[in-house]
Amino acid sequence: MELKFNNIGIMGKQHTAGVEDTVLALIDFLRAKKINILLEDNTAKLLSAKLDLPVVAYEKIAAKCDLLIVVGGDGCMLNAAHIAVLHNVPIVGINRGRLGFLTDIKPDEIDAKIGAILQGEFKEEKRFLLTACLKEEKQSNQHFALNDFVLTSGATAQMIEFEIYVDEKFMCSMRSDGLIIATPTGSTAYALSGGGPILNPVLDAVVLLPMFPHTLSSRPVVINASNEIKICISEKNLTPPQFSCDGNPYVRINPGDCVCVKKTADDLRLIHPMDYDYFETLRSKLHWGQRLT
C-alpha cells in the first residue's frame, strides 16, 4: 500500500524524561518503512546518539515535510503548531508530557497508530488560531496563539484598567488582574484553571475570561470567533501591562495603546488516530466520572 506521508519531520521536547527513547524508537520505525526523516535542530541536540539524518532549523522544518510528529506534551505541540499552520502541514503528537490534550498517542502505540496514520487511517481535525497585533506594529509582527492570548499587569501584582471592544463596538470597561482570550483548544489550558468553560473544538467561538475582576458580576463571555476583539489600555495605568500568546515572551503595551486579537485565516491540521474520542480524552485527563454501570 502506498504511504500517505513520505517526508516526516520530528520535533521533541527537551529536558523531558523518556523523550529521547521515544524519538529513537520512532526513528527506527520510520526507517524500517523507508520514509525520509527530518530532525528539528533542537531535537537533534537532545539525542546522545549521532544519527545520519538531515537536521533542519525549527523555522524551516515545516516547509520541508508533509507530516510533523511531535514527541512531548502540549507545550511542544503549541510550538509546532505555530510553524505548521504557515505551511498547511498536519501534526500528530506522541505524549511524553503530563495532561496531553493534544498528544493522542502513547509511546508504546507507535507501531500500531503511527503505522495506521502512514497508511491513511486517521481523523483530521481543523483547529483555528488567534493572532494579536499592536496597532502600531506592522502586519508581519503578528503574534500567534493556538491556546490563548493573556493580558496581565506584568511583574507586579496589581489591577489594570482597560476597555474591550468587539467589532469596534464598546463591550465593557474592566479593572482586573488581566484577561484571557482562549480558543476552544485553549479552553482546557490556562482558561480552565481560571474557571472558564470548556469549549468543544468544533465550535467557532472564543471565550473572554476576566482574571480576578474587581466587579464580581464580571463573568466569562463566549463570542463568535469571527469577531475582532480590541483591548485598549487606560492611560490611568501607572505601569505598562503585558500580553503573551501561548506562554511565549511577554510584549509590553503602553498605557493608551490598543491590541487587536482575531482569528487567523489559516487553520491548523491536527491528526488523530481512528479511535480518537474527544469526550473520552476529557474524562481521562480531567478524571471525570465514568459510566455508572
Buried (B, 14 or more C-beta within 10 A) or exposed (E): EEBBBBEBBBBBBEEBEEBBEBBBBBBEBBEEBEBBBBBBBBBBEBBEEEBEBEBBEBEBBBEBBBBBBBBBBBBBBBBBBBBBBBBEBBBBBBBBBEBBBBBBBBBEBBEEBBBBBBBEEBBEBEBBBBBBBBEEBEEEEBBBBBBBBBBBBBEEEEBBBBBBBBEEEEBBEBBBBBBBBBBBBBBBBBBBEBEBBEBEBEBEBBBBBBBEBEEEEBEBBBBEBEBEBBBBBBEEBEEBBBBBBBBEEBBEBEBEBBBBBBBBEBBBBBBBBEEBEEEEBBBEEEEEEEEEE
